[in-house]
Amino acid sequence: MKPKDFAIIAVSIFVGGAISIFVGKLVFGKSISHQSVEIVPRISSSLPIPDNRYFNTSSIDATQFINISNNQNSAPFSSGNNSRP
């Protein structure tokens, strides 16, 4: 490369940088130095006492086993013949 080529490359880098700064300010606008933000309350480890209407000793326990019928079949999906070929 000739020394003249280095000068052209340096000038094109400078012009490209100046144009990108100008276009960047047009696209993104001015920087805002003061912004107001919402203050979030502090998270605590204490839990409120649950409502007695829903959490009491006479409530339905959803984790209990529910038996729909009195089926005595121990292998409901077998073909009736328990012997294997």
C-alpha atoms as an extended CHARMM CRD file, in Angstrom:
* protein
*
        85  EXT
         1         1  MET       CA              0.0000000000        0.0000000000        0.0000000000  PROA      1               0.0000000000
         2         2  LYS       CA              1.1070000000        3.4950000000       -0.7350000000  PROA      2               0.0000000000
         3         3  PRO       CA              1.2720000000        6.2040000000        1.9560000000  PROA      3               0.0000000000
         4         4  LYS       CA             -1.4920000000        7.9740000000        0.0680000000  PROA      4               0.0000000000
         5         5  ASP       CA             -3.7990000000        4.9740000000        0.6990000000  PROA      5               0.0000000000
         6         6  PHE       CA             -3.2250000000        5.2030000000        4.4650000000  PROA      6               0.0000000000
         7         7  ALA       CA             -4.3200000000        8.8410000000        4.4220000000  PROA      7               0.0000000000
         8         8  ILE       CA             -7.5000000000        7.9970000000        2.5030000000  PROA      8               0.0000000000
         9         9  ILE       CA             -8.3110000000        5.1570000000        4.9300000000  PROA      9               0.0000000000
        10        10  ALA       CA             -7.7020000000        7.4200000000        7.9590000000  PROA      10              0.0000000000
        11        11  VAL       CA             -9.9130000000       10.1850000000        6.5540000000  PROA      11              0.0000000000
        12        12  SER       CA            -12.6950000000        7.7300000000        5.6700000000  PROA      12              0.0000000000
        13        13  ILE       CA            -12.5750000000        6.2660000000        9.2100000000  PROA      13              0.0000000000
        14        14  PHE       CA            -12.7970000000        9.7740000000       10.7040000000  PROA      14              0.0000000000
        15        15  VAL       CA            -15.6990000000       10.8130000000        8.4350000000  PROA      15              0.0000000000
        16        16  GLY       CA            -17.5370000000        7.5250000000        9.0640000000  PROA      16              0.0000000000
        17        17  GLY       CA            -17.1220000000        7.9410000000       12.8260000000  PROA      17              0.0000000000
        18        18  ALA       CA            -18.4070000000       11.5290000000       12.7410000000  PROA      18              0.0000000000
        19        19  ILE       CA            -21.4250000000       10.5170000000       10.6550000000  PROA      19              0.0000000000
        20        20  SER       CA            -22.2170000000        7.5840000000       12.9630000000  PROA      20              0.0000000000
        21        21  ILE       CA            -22.0990000000        9.8470000000       16.0460000000  PROA      21              0.0000000000
        22        22  PHE       CA            -24.4040000000       12.3650000000       14.3600000000  PROA      22              0.0000000000
        23        23  VAL       CA            -26.8830000000        9.6930000000       13.2030000000  PROA      23              0.0000000000
        24        24  GLY       CA            -26.7400000000        8.0030000000       16.6170000000  PROA      24              0.0000000000
        25        25  LYS       CA            -27.7280000000       11.2130000000       18.3750000000  PROA      25              0.0000000000
        26        26  LEU       CA            -30.5950000000       11.7110000000       15.9330000000  PROA      26              0.0000000000
        27        27  VAL       CA            -31.8850000000        8.1490000000       16.3800000000  PROA      27              0.0000000000
        28        28  PHE       CA            -31.4030000000        7.7320000000       20.1230000000  PROA      28              0.0000000000
        29        29  GLY       CA            -31.8660000000       11.3470000000       21.1830000000  PROA      29              0.0000000000
        30        30  LYS       CA            -30.3980000000       13.0780000000       24.1830000000  PROA      30              0.0000000000
        31        31  SER       CA            -29.4500000000       11.1730000000       27.2790000000  PROA      31              0.0000000000
        32        32  ILE       CA            -31.7730000000       11.7570000000       30.2120000000  PROA      32              0.0000000000
        33        33  SER       CA            -29.8310000000       12.3450000000       33.3920000000  PROA      33              0.0000000000
        34        34  HSD       CA            -32.7450000000       12.3290000000       35.8820000000  PROA      34              0.0000000000
        35        35  GLN       CA            -35.4160000000        9.6760000000       35.8020000000  PROA      35              0.0000000000
        36        36  SER       CA            -37.9730000000        8.8580000000       38.4430000000  PROA      36              0.0000000000
        37        37  VAL       CA            -38.4420000000        5.2330000000       39.3680000000  PROA      37              0.0000000000
        38        38  GLU       CA            -41.0010000000        3.4430000000       41.5060000000  PROA      38              0.0000000000
        39        39  ILE       CA            -39.7260000000        2.3640000000       44.9010000000  PROA      39              0.0000000000
        40        40  VAL       CA            -40.4800000000       -1.2970000000       45.5170000000  PROA      40              0.0000000000
        41        41  PRO       CA            -41.3430000000       -2.3210000000       49.0830000000  PROA      41              0.0000000000
        42        42  ARG       CA            -38.8960000000       -4.5810000000       50.8650000000  PROA      42              0.0000000000
        43        43  ILE       CA            -39.5910000000       -8.3130000000       50.7320000000  PROA      43              0.0000000000
        44        44  SER       CA            -39.9900000000       -9.8930000000       54.1530000000  PROA      44              0.0000000000
        45        45  SER       CA            -39.8550000000      -13.5200000000       55.1990000000  PROA      45              0.0000000000
        46        46  SER       CA            -42.9650000000      -13.3090000000       57.3740000000  PROA      46              0.0000000000
        47        47  LEU       CA            -46.2050000000      -14.6650000000       55.9390000000  PROA      47              0.0000000000
        48        48  PRO       CA            -49.6710000000      -13.4650000000       56.8740000000  PROA      48              0.0000000000
        49        49  ILE       CA            -51.9870000000      -15.8440000000       58.7100000000  PROA      49              0.0000000000
        50        50  PRO       CA            -54.2440000000      -17.6130000000       56.1580000000  PROA      50              0.0000000000
        51        51  ASP       CA            -57.9920000000      -17.0110000000       56.1600000000  PROA      51              0.0000000000
        52        52  ASN       CA            -59.8750000000      -19.3650000000       58.5050000000  PROA      52              0.0000000000
        53        53  ARG       CA            -62.7130000000      -19.6920000000       55.9950000000  PROA      53              0.0000000000
        54        54  TYR       CA            -60.4720000000      -21.7420000000       53.7250000000  PROA      54              0.0000000000
        55        55  PHE       CA            -57.7810000000      -23.1700000000       56.0010000000  PROA      55              0.0000000000
        56        56  ASN       CA            -59.3970000000      -24.9590000000       58.9330000000  PROA      56              0.0000000000
        57        57  THR       CA            -59.7520000000      -28.4850000000       60.2860000000  PROA      57              0.0000000000
        58        58  SER       CA            -63.0710000000      -29.1620000000       58.5120000000  PROA      58              0.0000000000
        59        59  SER       CA            -61.7770000000      -28.2020000000       55.0360000000  PROA      59              0.0000000000
        60        60  ILE       CA            -61.5380000000      -30.7770000000       52.2450000000  PROA      60              0.0000000000
        61        61  ASP       CA            -58.0860000000      -32.2910000000       51.9150000000  PROA      61              0.0000000000
        62        62  ALA       CA            -57.2810000000      -32.2870000000       48.2030000000  PROA      62              0.0000000000
        63        63  THR       CA            -54.2980000000      -34.5930000000       48.6920000000  PROA      63              0.0000000000
        64        64  GLN       CA            -56.3300000000      -37.5670000000       49.9300000000  PROA      64              0.0000000000
        65        65  PHE       CA            -56.6510000000      -40.6850000000       47.7930000000  PROA      65              0.0000000000
        66        66  ILE       CA            -60.0400000000      -40.8800000000       46.0890000000  PROA      66              0.0000000000
        67        67  ASN       CA            -61.4490000000      -44.3380000000       45.3710000000  PROA      67              0.0000000000
        68        68  ILE       CA            -64.1490000000      -44.2180000000       42.6920000000  PROA      68              0.0000000000
        69        69  SER       CA            -65.3780000000      -47.8210000000       42.8780000000  PROA      69              0.0000000000
        70        70  ASN       CA            -64.7630000000      -51.0740000000       44.7080000000  PROA      70              0.0000000000
        71        71  ASN       CA            -62.8990000000      -52.8380000000       41.9200000000  PROA      71              0.0000000000
        72        72  GLN       CA            -61.1300000000      -55.9270000000       43.2130000000  PROA      72              0.0000000000
        73        73  ASN       CA            -59.3000000000      -56.6170000000       39.9300000000  PROA      73              0.0000000000
        74        74  SER       CA            -55.5540000000      -56.3880000000       40.6280000000  PROA      74              0.0000000000
        75        75  ALA       CA            -54.6460000000      -56.3360000000       36.9040000000  PROA      75              0.0000000000
        76        76  PRO       CA            -57.2850000000      -54.2020000000       35.1650000000  PROA      76              0.0000000000
        77        77  PHE       CA            -55.4550000000      -53.9890000000       31.8200000000  PROA      77              0.0000000000
        78        78  SER       CA            -54.6320000000      -57.6390000000       31.3740000000  PROA      78              0.0000000000
        79        79  SER       CA            -56.5450000000      -59.8250000000       28.9230000000  PROA      79              0.0000000000
        80        80  GLY       CA            -57.7930000000      -62.0640000000       31.7140000000  PROA      80              0.0000000000
        81        81  ASN       CA            -55.0750000000      -64.6540000000       31.2390000000  PROA      81              0.0000000000
        82        82  ASN       CA            -52.2430000000      -63.9840000000       33.6770000000  PROA      82              0.0000000000
        83        83  SER       CA            -49.9290000000      -66.6410000000       32.2130000000  PROA      83              0.0000000000
        84        84  ARG       CA            -47.2220000000      -65.5100000000       29.8280000000  PROA      84              0.0000000000
        85        85  PRO       CA            -46.4490000000      -67.3680000000       26.5890000000  PROA      85              0.0000000000
